[in-house]
Amino acid sequence: MKPKDNMHLYYIGCQSLGVVKIGRAVDPNGRLRSLLHGSPTTDLNMLFVAWDRGADEYAVHYLWRNKHHHGEWFVLDEELRSWIESGAELPDGFVPGKFNCRKKLMKRKAVSIFY
């Protein structure tokens, strides 16, 4: 992973599934292309990019932890959509607590569909 200060925070939505991926990348549009290439749906769209704010990823994940779906995907309800559309600013003085999307995902047990 590259230094966070060269990163941008992106919000990639999937309207048909009602979710948004909140992540960071040096090239958010390249990340969208990568997700489209490996996704079973073509219904992925860049909703917003917070330029030079990759370091805020953890805080944004914490802010919206009650809407966490899996990994870096969050339920895209009207409240979250409105926040993103208004510029996705963290509240003044916001200090995130402990929440790690990746760690939570790793705790889940893998289920094999093969017998």
C-alpha positions in Angstrom: 0.0 0.0 0.0 1.3 3.4 -0.9 1.6 6.3 1.6 -1.8 7.6 2.6 -0.9 11.2 1.8 -0.8 10.3 -2.0 -4.2 8.6 -1.8 -7.7 9.8 -2.6 -10.8 8.6 -0.8 -13.4 7.2 -3.3 -17.1 6.2 -3.0 -18.1 3.7 -5.6 -21.8 2.8 -5.6 -23.8 -0.1 -6.8 -27.4 1.0 -7.2 -28.8 -2.4 -7.9 -27.4 -3.8 -4.6 -27.8 -0.7 -2.6 -24.2 -0.6 -1.4 -21.2 1.7 -1.6 -17.5 0.9 -1.4 -15.5 3.4 0.6 -11.8 3.0 -0.1 -8.6 4.8 -1.0 -6.5 4.7 -4.1 -3.9 6.7 -5.9 -6.0 6.3 -9.0 -9.7 6.1 -8.1 -10.9 5.7 -11.7 -8.4 2.9 -12.2 -9.8 1.3 -9.0 -13.3 1.6 -10.5 -12.1 -0.1 -13.7 -10.5 -2.9 -11.7 -13.7 -3.5 -9.7 -15.8 -3.5 -12.9 -13.4 -6.1 -14.5 -13.8 -8.5 -11.5 -17.4 -7.8 -10.7 -20.4 -9.8 -11.9 -22.3 -6.5 -12.3 -21.6 -3.5 -14.4 -23.7 -1.4 -12.2 -20.8 0.3 -10.4 -20.4 4.1 -10.5 -18.1 6.6 -9.0 -20.3 8.6 -6.6 -17.6 11.0 -5.2 -13.8 11.4 -4.8 -12.3 13.2 -1.9 -9.0 14.2 -3.4 -5.9 13.9 -1.1 -8.1 12.6 1.8 -7.0 8.9 1.7 -5.9 9.2 5.3 -9.6 9.8 6.3 -10.6 6.3 5.2 -10.5 4.7 8.7 -12.5 7.6 10.2 -15.2 7.4 7.5 -15.4 3.6 8.0 -15.9 4.3 11.7 -18.4 7.1 11.2 -20.6 4.8 9.1 -19.9 1.5 11.0 -23.6 1.1 11.7 -24.2 0.7 7.9 -21.3 -1.7 7.4 -22.2 -4.5 5.0 -18.9 -6.4 4.5 -15.3 -5.6 3.8 -15.2 -1.9 2.6 -18.9 -2.0 1.5 -21.6 -0.1 3.3 -25.4 0.0 2.9 -26.2 3.0 0.7 -29.3 4.3 2.3 -30.7 7.9 1.9 -28.7 9.2 4.9 -25.3 8.0 3.6 -26.1 9.0 0.0 -27.0 12.5 1.1 -23.8 12.8 3.2 -21.7 11.7 0.2 -23.6 14.1 -2.2 -23.0 17.0 0.2 -19.2 16.6 0.1 -18.6 13.7 2.6 -17.1 15.9 5.3 -16.2 14.5 8.7 -17.8 16.3 11.6 -15.6 18.9 13.3 -13.5 17.3 16.0 -14.5 13.8 15.0 -12.2 11.2 16.5 -12.8 7.6 15.4 -12.9 4.7 17.9 -12.0 1.1 17.1 -13.4 -0.4 14.0 -11.6 -2.4 11.3 -13.5 -3.6 8.3 -10.8 -5.9 7.2 -10.4 -7.5 10.6 -14.1 -8.1 10.9 -14.2 -9.7 7.5 -11.3 -12.0 8.4 -13.1 -13.3 11.5 -15.8 -14.8 9.4 -15.5 -18.5 8.7 -15.1 -19.6 5.1 -17.8 -21.9 3.9 -17.0 -24.4 1.1 -19.6 -25.1 -1.5 -17.6 -28.2 -2.6 -18.1 -31.5 -1.0 
